């Protein structure tokens, strides 16, 4: 009905003008291009302006994901197809189709490396979840009888130290479940604890190549070596601890009644953690010692998990019988009931549970930004930011931008620009892009997820009230990095 009213109220005329604009973008008479040896400059052409409009429209739909209930991958997938379709048409007209094809394949290869790397990491995290490892951590925290202030600090530090290995989204959801369980009925505590978890998870992901997509992209690009990321540990810690220290003052020392929650991990849980650490070590060695992309080590690690899954299936009956005998000896009826529903481990079911919407969103972002960069827009932005501004100011601005726009396209744009910067500046933009998303609840996947998990308690407005405090940590982390790592600038 709304669509019908739109057409009746003049929508047809607007739609016609839009179509004319699209067609005019393909008209050779209005192309403002300068041919080079490798590519055409489309920044002043109508087709280039249209590509910008398509990307902006797609990203508006991404930002409105919660309101529209439209998965974020859909608009960017379509936008990527339109942008590269327009590029292909223009280059065919100029007899340079092989140039656009090579550019597209280059961007596709960058995405393929990222996809396979993340797919393995997500599979391991899902396998740990299936083995009840995260539930066991939550049960241990809930049953300890800690005060609210102690839980505040524990969940913050655990988020900070788990997120460099696991993704910050999984970490934040796990810690939020603990907070919701322990602090039931304590709205102020839940709000502050959720803010603290978001800040801690984002800060923890900033000093590890495995902690965030942005750090992973910088590492895979070869701009920062694996060991160099750990120079950001203290700045990231400051980013988390300073706001947490201020917020903790407003949390009472109330001790809630502990809840006994017995959670058993399934066979192989700890060994899967060990295999994941071995996989990370393999990826680091593949990149550092053999000069190969880290994804080689990650895919090898997936093979480790598959072999271990085969072992778990072969020994399934014996392990269940052994656990059942122990439960009968203890007369543990709850454990016996759990064992009745246990199924063999299947690695491919863990792969299928990967966050495919996020992985496809990365495809759309990488191809959209790559297409705009191929048109010449990122060179213009790089010239404006990194030539006319000091690199430090530009990198701080990147962090502020990531609080509104997802840090993935922002960081990919910076990597595509590839400005000439010292190692200290690359570490700075890695830090700011990672922790800048904490300034607003919508600035990171962790914040968006917790708004859904603690709906009505942890909200955009509740987070915004503490943004000045979080900003103190943001500024302090930058200053600490520039002081501690001054020799790298």
HELIX and SHEET records of a PDB file:
HELIX    1   1 UNK A    2  UNK A    6  1                                   5    
HELIX    2   2 UNK A    7  UNK A   11  3                                   5    
HELIX    3   3 UNK A   12  UNK A   25  1                                  14    
HELIX    4   4 UNK A   28  UNK A   30  5                                   3    
HELIX    5   5 UNK A   46  UNK A   63  1                                  18    
HELIX    6   6 UNK A   65  UNK A   68  1                                   4    
HELIX    7   7 UNK A   72  UNK A   93  1                                  22    
HELIX    8   8 UNK A   97  UNK A  130  1                                  34    
HELIX    9   9 UNK A  133  UNK A  142  1                                  10    
HELIX   10  10 UNK A  148  UNK A  162  1                                  15    
HELIX   11  11 UNK A  168  UNK A  182  1                                  15    
HELIX   12  12 UNK A  187  UNK A  205  1                                  19    
HELIX   13  13 UNK A  213  UNK A  220  1                                   8    
HELIX   14  14 UNK A  226  UNK A  232  5                                   7    
HELIX   15  15 UNK A  233  UNK A  248  1                                  16    
HELIX   16  16 UNK A  269  UNK A  288  1                                  20    
HELIX   17  17 UNK A  294  UNK A  314  1                                  21    
HELIX   18  18 UNK A  316  UNK A  330  1                                  15    
HELIX   19  19 UNK A  333  UNK A  339  1                                   7    
HELIX   20  20 UNK A  347  UNK A  352  1                                   6    
HELIX   21  21 UNK A  356  UNK A  375  1                                  20    
HELIX   22  22 UNK A  377  UNK A  386  1                                  10    
HELIX   23  23 UNK A  391  UNK A  401  1                                  11    
HELIX   24  24 UNK A  407  UNK A  417  1                                  11    
HELIX   25  25 UNK A  423  UNK A  435  1                                  13    
HELIX   26  26 UNK A  436  UNK A  439  5                                   4    
HELIX   27  27 UNK A  441  UNK A  443  5                                   3    
HELIX   28  28 UNK A  445  UNK A  453  1                                   9    
HELIX   29  29 UNK A  460  UNK A  465  1                                   6    
HELIX   30  30 UNK A  467  UNK A  484  1                                  18    
HELIX   31  31 UNK A  486  UNK A  488  5                                   3    
END                                                                             
